[in-house]
Amino acid sequence: MKKAYLVLQDGTQFEGFAFGYQKSISGELVFNTAMTGYPESLTDPSYKGQLLVATYPLIGNYGVPNKAEQDSMLEFYESDKIQASALLISEYSHEFSHWNAEKSLDEWMAENKVPGIYGIDTRKLTHILREKGSMLGKIIIDDVDVDFYDPNQDNLVDLVSVKKPQTYGDGETKILLIDCGVKNNIIRHLLAQDVTVIRVPWDYDISQIEYDGLFISNGPGNPETCVPTIKNLELAFDNDEPIFGICLGHQLMALAEGAKTYKLKYGHRSHNQPVLKVGTNKAYITSQNHGFAVDDNSINKDWENLFINLNDNTNEGLKHKNKPFFSTQFHPEASGGPTDTEFLFDVFVDEVKKLKRINQQSNKFSL
């Protein structure tokens, strides 16, 4: 067991043991409260540049799944590799058991060159993050020090987005997906609606493609760095095709309509964030990982709140008053859960197909 050290930006230090790839690393510390789903979380592009703290005490007990493919995507992962910069846990299970396990978490992380540290008090660490807010940190292995690194200063979206268009499915209805770091499960939910998904890079000129509905994905980092995407959305708002944005996609839609975003002190980092649908008494439990939010006071008169966070009353979604445009800050497609808001995919695709039928009928040739 090789000693490793976690050093926080405020000087706080934790001592533990290294596993995975043996190399020092730095980034933004965030936590995840899920009891299961570490393969999905580690491969989520929204965690790019982040040091992921698992609050559930035992990690690694079911290994990592095989690399079976479904619809040209890895079936049990959210992307094709680990996106988080490191994993921090309390207790690492050196023995794993699961019917679908292919290898250990340690082996998988080493293959992906992702370091980890275990044997630290993750409850105390999470308490510090909740008291002091977002914080940078670094893991020191073999006494090799590194500088603190703030990933939000970089264009992380460009690092996780596809480089050229990709197509999934063969449905008659075409959904154009702007990939800012999309999770595989978003594509799976769309394909379940019998559509064709055209996935394009974050800065792609979408005026080159005909589509029936527009989807803007989740992704990492500061939304203000995605200027080409914002400009594309400004033009898309002039049309009537339905638009749905999730997480970073929600923030980009807000910026495109003239609103502002800001960095949250704490961020929303958990699988149990409660949100309220505005105008109702319906609350939903959601999964979230983001450090930025939309400023409610900057939303223009054509838009209104769709959801709000019941913990801090921050904005959790927007909808246009007259057009079929809406967004959510949380993840309706969360894997592994919660799945309270999966119905939003049904709402979006149903609206897309309804308008497509209306347009087809109105364009019928007649003498």
Buried (B, 14 or more C-beta within 10 A) or exposed (E): EEBBBBBBBEEBEBEBBBBBBBBBBBBBBBBBBBEBBBBBBBBBBBBBBBBBBBBBEEBBBBBBBEEEEEEEBBBBBBBEBBBBBBBBBBBBBEEBEEEEBBBBBBBBBBBBEBBBBBBBEBEEBBEBBEEBEBBBBBBBBEEEEBEBBEBBEBBBBBBBBBEEBBEBBEBEBBBBBBBBBBBBBBBBBBBBBEBBBBBBBBBBEBEEEEBBBBBBBBBBBBBBBBEBBBEBBEEBBEEEBBBBBBBBBBBBBBBBBEBBBEEBEBBBBBBEBBBBBBEEEEEBBBBBBBBBBBEBEBBEEEBBBBBBBBEEEBBBBBBBEEBBBBBBBBBBBBBBBBBBBBEBBEBBBEBBBEBBEEEEEEEEEEE
